[in-house]
Amino acid sequence: LLLDNPSQVGSVSVTVKVLDVNDNAPEFARFYEAFVCENAKAGQLIQTVSAIDRDDPQEGQHFYYSLAPE
């Protein structure tokens, strides 16, 4: 197993910028940690994330995710 050999494992932190439009900022539903293998294909789904917002609007929560160009 690759994870058993620390010399073949790398890690990187990812910063998530949250834009909020009301009182309580959205937050991830849980802690996420993703692993990407070197043979992952371009466009391959690696991780699915979910968020919650304590403001809980009556019509339900709406979140939009995007990758910043930089």
N, CA, C and O atoms as CSV, one atom per row, in Angstrom:
chain,resi,resn,atom,element,x,y,z
A,1,LEU,N,N,0.847,-1.176,0.000
A,1,LEU,CA,C,0.000,0.000,0.000
A,1,LEU,C,C,0.896,1.244,0.000
A,1,LEU,O,O,1.841,1.334,0.784
A,2,LEU,N,N,0.594,2.194,-0.881
A,2,LEU,CA,C,1.404,3.398,-1.041
A,2,LEU,C,C,1.510,4.208,0.252
A,2,LEU,O,O,2.576,4.746,0.550
A,3,LEU,N,N,0.434,4.305,1.018
A,3,LEU,CA,C,0.446,5.119,2.232
A,3,LEU,C,C,1.377,4.553,3.298
A,3,LEU,O,O,1.709,5.251,4.257
A,4,ASP,N,N,1.800,3.307,3.149
A,4,ASP,CA,C,2.726,2.710,4.106
A,4,ASP,C,C,4.163,3.141,3.864
A,4,ASP,O,O,5.030,2.862,4.692
A,5,ASN,N,N,4.441,3.815,2.747
A,5,ASN,CA,C,5.793,4.246,2.408
A,5,ASN,C,C,5.841,5.774,2.396
A,5,ASN,O,O,5.522,6.383,1.375
A,6,PRO,N,N,6.234,6.412,3.514
A,6,PRO,CA,C,6.224,7.883,3.596
A,6,PRO,C,C,7.053,8.578,2.523
A,6,PRO,O,O,6.775,9.734,2.205
A,7,SER,N,N,8.056,7.922,1.954
A,7,SER,CA,C,8.866,8.569,0.927
A,7,SER,C,C,8.093,8.739,-0.378
A,7,SER,O,O,8.535,9.472,-1.264
A,8,GLN,N,N,6.960,8.080,-0.507
A,8,GLN,CA,C,6.158,8.179,-1.728
A,8,GLN,C,C,4.848,8.937,-1.501
A,8,GLN,O,O,3.935,8.868,-2.325
A,9,VAL,N,N,4.762,9.645,-0.403
A,9,VAL,CA,C,3.550,10.378,-0.063
A,9,VAL,C,C,3.875,11.865,0.028
A,9,VAL,O,O,4.874,12.252,0.635
A,10,GLY,N,N,3.035,12.690,-0.572
A,10,GLY,CA,C,3.168,14.139,-0.469
A,10,GLY,C,C,1.859,14.708,0.043
A,10,GLY,O,O,0.819,14.054,-0.032
A,11,SER,N,N,1.909,15.907,0.556
A,11,SER,CA,C,0.680,16.527,1.027
A,11,SER,C,C,0.697,18.011,0.690
A,11,SER,O,O,1.758,18.611,0.516
A,12,VAL,N,N,-0.480,18.585,0.601
A,12,VAL,CA,C,-0.632,20.004,0.324
A,12,VAL,C,C,-1.900,20.491,1.014
A,12,VAL,O,O,-2.903,19.779,1.052
A,13,SER,N,N,-1.855,21.690,1.553
A,13,SER,CA,C,-3.041,22.293,2.153
A,13,SER,C,C,-3.799,23.053,1.071
A,13,SER,O,O,-3.192,23.643,0.176
A,14,VAL,N,N,-5.104,23.036,1.155
A,14,VAL,CA,C,-5.953,23.751,0.212
A,14,VAL,C,C,-6.732,24.797,0.994
A,14,VAL,O,O,-7.349,24.484,2.012
A,15,THR,N,N,-6.707,26.031,0.523
A,15,THR,CA,C,-7.433,27.107,1.178
A,15,THR,C,C,-8.787,27.269,0.517
A,15,THR,O,O,-8.896,27.302,-0.709
A,16,VAL,N,N,-9.812,27.369,1.338
A,16,VAL,CA,C,-11.167,27.569,0.838
A,16,VAL,C,C,-11.619,28.952,1.277
A,16,VAL,O,O,-11.643,29.256,2.470
A,17,LYS,N,N,-11.977,29.791,0.307
A,17,LYS,CA,C,-12.461,31.135,0.598
A,17,LYS,C,C,-13.986,31.082,0.614
A,17,LYS,O,O,-14.612,30.682,-0.367
A,18,VAL,N,N,-14.578,31.489,1.733
A,18,VAL,CA,C,-16.033,31.441,1.891
A,18,VAL,C,C,-16.586,32.847,1.741
A,18,VAL,O,O,-16.185,33.761,2.462
A,19,LEU,N,N,-17.497,33.014,0.814
A,19,LEU,CA,C,-18.184,34.291,0.628
A,19,LEU,C,C,-19.563,34.148,1.247
A,19,LEU,O,O,-20.289,33.208,0.925
A,20,ASP,N,N,-19.931,35.057,2.122
A,20,ASP,CA,C,-21.184,34.956,2.848
A,20,ASP,C,C,-22.046,36.167,2.555
A,20,ASP,O,O,-21.530,37.266,2.353
A,21,VAL,N,N,-23.358,35.973,2.531
A,21,VAL,CA,C,-24.279,37.071,2.247
A,21,VAL,C,C,-25.259,37.327,3.390
A,21,VAL,O,O,-26.145,38.172,3.261
A,22,ASN,N,N,-25.113,36.609,4.512
A,22,ASN,CA,C,-26.017,36.829,5.639
A,22,ASN,C,C,-25.259,36.677,6.960
A,22,ASN,O,O,-24.029,36.729,6.968
A,23,ASP,N,N,-25.955,36.494,8.056
A,23,ASP,CA,C,-25.350,36.505,9.397
A,23,ASP,C,C,-24.315,35.419,9.639
A,23,ASP,O,O,-23.201,35.719,10.069
A,24,ASN,N,N,-24.647,34.200,9.379
A,24,ASN,CA,C,-23.772,33.066,9.688
A,24,ASN,C,C,-23.099,32.548,8.424
A,24,ASN,O,O,-23.759,32.242,7.430
A,25,ALA,N,N,-21.797,32.458,8.479
A,25,ALA,CA,C,-21.057,31.945,7.321
A,25,ALA,C,C,-21.313,30.456,7.147
A,25,ALA,O,O,-21.457,29.738,8.136
A,26,PRO,N,N,-21.374,29.976,5.900
A,26,PRO,CA,C,-21.491,28.537,5.676
A,26,PRO,C,C,-20.242,27.825,6.198
A,26,PRO,O,O,-19.176,28.430,6.309
A,27,GLU,N,N,-20.378,26.563,6.511
A,27,GLU,CA,C,-19.239,25.766,6.959
A,27,GLU,C,C,-19.375,24.361,6.393
A,27,GLU,O,O,-20.472,23.907,6.068
A,28,PHE,N,N,-18.251,23.689,6.283
A,28,PHE,CA,C,-18.316,22.313,5.809
A,28,PHE,C,C,-19.088,21.464,6.804
A,28,PHE,O,O,-19.019,21.696,8.011
A,29,ALA,N,N,-19.820,20.486,6.304
A,29,ALA,CA,C,-20.629,19.610,7.146
A,29,ALA,C,C,-19.753,18.731,8.041
A,29,ALA,O,O,-20.196,18.289,9.101
A,30,ARG,N,N,-18.521,18.478,7.622
A,30,ARG,CA,C,-17.593,17.664,8.404
A,30,ARG,C,C,-16.179,17.966,7.927
A,30,ARG,O,O,-16.002,18.709,6.961
A,31,PHE,N,N,-15.174,17.405,8.586
A,31,PHE,CA,C,-13.790,17.550,8.158
A,31,PHE,C,C,-13.564,16.670,6.939
A,31,PHE,O,O,-13.980,15.511,6.926
A,32,TYR,N,N,-12.913,17.202,5.921
A,32,TYR,CA,C,-12.636,16.422,4.711
A,32,TYR,C,C,-11.143,16.236,4.535
A,32,TYR,O,O,-10.360,17.157,4.766
A,33,GLU,N,N,-10.757,15.052,4.129
A,33,GLU,CA,C,-9.377,14.752,3.784
A,33,GLU,C,C,-9.422,13.879,2.538
A,33,GLU,O,O,-10.006,12.795,2.553
A,34,ALA,N,N,-8.809,14.350,1.467
A,34,ALA,CA,C,-8.855,13.631,0.196
A,34,ALA,C,C,-7.485,13.061,-0.140
A,34,ALA,O,O,-6.454,13.626,0.226
A,35,PHE,N,N,-7.492,11.950,-0.832
A,35,PHE,CA,C,-6.269,11.309,-1.303
A,35,PHE,C,C,-6.357,11.175,-2.813
A,35,PHE,O,O,-7.366,10.710,-3.343
A,36,VAL,N,N,-5.303,11.579,-3.505
A,36,VAL,CA,C,-5.265,11.515,-4.961
A,36,VAL,C,C,-4.094,10.632,-5.366
A,36,VAL,O,O,-2.955,10.897,-4.982
A,37,CYS,N,N,-4.362,9.601,-6.128
A,37,CYS,CA,C,-3.300,8.716,-6.602
A,37,CYS,C,C,-2.655,9.308,-7.850
A,37,CYS,O,O,-3.296,10.053,-8.591
A,38,GLU,N,N,-1.404,8.979,-8.076
A,38,GLU,CA,C,-0.675,9.530,-9.213
A,38,GLU,C,C,-1.271,9.132,-10.558
A,38,GLU,O,O,-1.031,9.809,-11.557
A,39,ASN,N,N,-2.035,8.058,-10.603
A,39,ASN,CA,C,-2.632,7.627,-11.880
A,39,ASN,C,C,-4.074,8.101,-12.032
A,39,ASN,O,O,-4.807,7.572,-12.868
A,40,ALA,N,N,-4.499,9.100,-11.230
A,40,ALA,CA,C,-5.842,9.655,-11.369
A,40,ALA,C,C,-5.957,10.329,-12.737
A,40,ALA,O,O,-5.023,10.989,-13.193
A,41,LYS,N,N,-7.078,10.162,-13.366
A,41,LYS,CA,C,-7.328,10.729,-14.694
A,41,LYS,C,C,-7.813,12.173,-14.588
A,41,LYS,O,O,-8.454,12.542,-13.603
A,42,ALA,N,N,-7.515,12.978,-15.580
A,42,ALA,CA,C,-8.008,14.357,-15.638
A,42,ALA,C,C,-9.533,14.326,-15.616
A,42,ALA,O,O,-10.148,13.563,-16.361
A,43,GLY,N,N,-10.138,15.140,-14.779
A,43,GLY,CA,C,-11.590,15.202,-14.675
A,43,GLY,C,C,-12.190,14.152,-13.764
A,43,GLY,O,O,-13.407,14.123,-13.582
A,44,GLN,N,N,-11.374,13.293,-13.190
A,44,GLN,CA,C,-11.863,12.232,-12.307
A,44,GLN,C,C,-12.364,12.835,-10.995
A,44,GLN,O,O,-11.714,13.714,-10.428
A,45,LEU,N,N,-13.519,12.366,-10.510
A,45,LEU,CA,C,-14.050,12.819,-9.237
A,45,LEU,C,C,-13.152,12.313,-8.119
A,45,LEU,O,O,-12.909,11.111,-8.007
A,46,ILE,N,N,-12.665,13.221,-7.300
A,46,ILE,CA,C,-11.753,12.873,-6.208
A,46,ILE,C,C,-12.463,12.981,-4.863
A,46,ILE,O,O,-12.322,12.100,-4.015
A,47,GLN,N,N,-13.220,14.047,-4.665
A,47,GLN,CA,C,-13.877,14.278,-3.371
A,47,GLN,C,C,-15.170,15.042,-3.596
A,47,GLN,O,O,-15.221,15.931,-4.446
A,48,THR,N,N,-16.204,14.717,-2.857
A,48,THR,CA,C,-17.447,15.466,-2.852
A,48,THR,C,C,-17.564,16.139,-1.493
A,48,THR,O,O,-17.371,15.491,-0.464
A,49,VAL,N,N,-17.877,17.426,-1.476
A,49,VAL,CA,C,-18.006,18.152,-0.220
A,49,VAL,C,C,-19.440,18.634,-0.034
A,49,VAL,O,O,-20.188,18.793,-0.999
A,50,SER,N,N,-19.805,18.862,1.210
A,50,SER,CA,C,-21.132,19.349,1.554
A,50,SER,C,C,-20.972,20.445,2.594
A,50,SER,O,O,-20.052,20.402,3.411
A,51,ALA,N,N,-21.861,21.423,2.568
A,51,ALA,CA,C,-21.787,22.537,3.514
A,51,ALA,C,C,-23.139,22.731,4.192
A,51,ALA,O,O,-24.173,22.276,3.702
A,52,ILE,N,N,-23.104,23.415,5.326
A,52,ILE,CA,C,-24.329,23.769,6.032
A,52,ILE,C,C,-24.272,25.256,6.362
A,52,ILE,O,O,-23.193,25.844,6.440
A,53,ASP,N,N,-25.435,25.854,6.553
A,53,ASP,CA,C,-25.525,27.261,6.917
A,53,ASP,C,C,-26.536,27.383,8.049
A,53,ASP,O,O,-27.700,27.018,7.891
A,54,ARG,N,N,-26.100,27.884,9.164
A,54,ARG,CA,C,-26.944,27.964,10.361
A,54,ARG,C,C,-28.115,28.941,10.185
A,54,ARG,O,O,-29.036,28.943,11.002
A,55,ASP,N,N,-28.094,29.772,9.128
A,55,ASP,CA,C,-29.210,30.684,8.885
A,55,ASP,C,C,-30.455,29.944,8.414
A,55,ASP,O,O,-31.576,30.409,8.620
A,56,ASP,N,N,-30.257,28.802,7.786
A,56,ASP,CA,C,-31.343,27.903,7.391
A,56,ASP,C,C,-32.539,28.625,6.772
A,56,ASP,O,O,-33.595,28.694,7.401
A,57,PRO,N,N,-32.405,29.166,5.556
A,57,PRO,CA,C,-33.526,29.859,4.922
A,57,PRO,C,C,-34.714,28.920,4.689
A,57,PRO,O,O,-34.531,27.716,4.512
A,58,GLN,N,N,-35.911,29.465,4.691
A,58,GLN,CA,C,-37.128,28.662,4.555
A,58,GLN,C,C,-37.165,27.857,3.264
A,58,GLN,O,O,-37.677,26.738,3.249
A,59,GLU,N,N,-36.633,28.408,2.188
A,59,GLU,CA,C,-36.679,27.701,0.899
A,59,GLU,C,C,-35.553,26.686,0.747
A,59,GLU,O,O,-35.416,26.079,-0.316
A,60,GLY,N,N,-34.753,26.490,1.775
A,60,GLY,CA,C,-33.647,25.528,1.717
A,60,GLY,C,C,-32.327,26.235,1.488
A,60,GLY,O,O,-32.285,27.417,1.147
A,61,GLN,N,N,-31.265,25.501,1.681
A,61,GLN,CA,C,-29.938,26.082,1.546
A,61,GLN,C,C,-29.447,25.969,0.105
A,61,GLN,O,O,-29.656,24.952,-0.556
A,62,HIS,N,N,-28.791,27.028,-0.371
A,62,HIS,CA,C,-28.259,27.061,-1.727
A,62,HIS,C,C,-26.782,27.444,-1.657
A,62,HIS,O,O,-26.436,28.518,-1.167
A,63,PHE,N,N,-25.933,26.575,-2.139
A,63,PHE,CA,C,-24.499,26.830,-2.139
A,63,PHE,C,C,-23.982,26.737,-3.561
A,63,PHE,O,O,-24.461,25.932,-4.359
A,64,TYR,N,N,-23.004,27.565,-3.869
A,64,TYR,CA,C,-22.371,27.544,-5.165
A,64,TYR,C,C,-20.884,27.385,-4.959
A,64,TYR,O,O,-20.286,28.136,-4.189
A,65,TYR,N,N,-20.277,26.432,-5.624
A,65,TYR,CA,C,-18.857,26.153,-5.498
A,65,TYR,C,C,-18.182,26.473,-6.828
A,65,TYR,O,O,-18.742,26.209,-7.893
A,66,SER,N,N,-16.986,27.040,-6.766
A,66,SER,CA,C,-16.231,27.279,-7.984
A,66,SER,C,C,-14.748,27.313,-7.643
A,66,SER,O,O,-14.371,27.532,-6.492
A,67,LEU,N,N,-13.917,27.096,-8.646
A,67,LEU,CA,C,-12.474,27.172,-8.474
A,67,LEU,C,C,-12.015,28.546,-8.922
A,67,LEU,O,O,-12.389,29.025,-9.993
A,68,ALA,N,N,-11.193,29.179,-8.080
A,68,ALA,CA,C,-10.671,30.493,-8.421
A,68,ALA,C,C,-9.641,30.345,-9.547
A,68,ALA,O,O,-8.914,29.353,-9.589
A,69,PRO,N,N,-9.573,31.322,-10.460
A,69,PRO,CA,C,-8.639,31.214,-11.583
A,69,PRO,C,C,-7.186,31.186,-11.162
A,69,PRO,O,O,-6.362,30.618,-11.880
A,70,GLU,N,N,-6.832,31.775,-10.025
A,70,GLU,CA,C,-5.433,31.772,-9.592
A,70,GLU,C,C,-5.123,30.469,-8.933
A,70,GLU,O,O,-3.995,30.253,-8.491
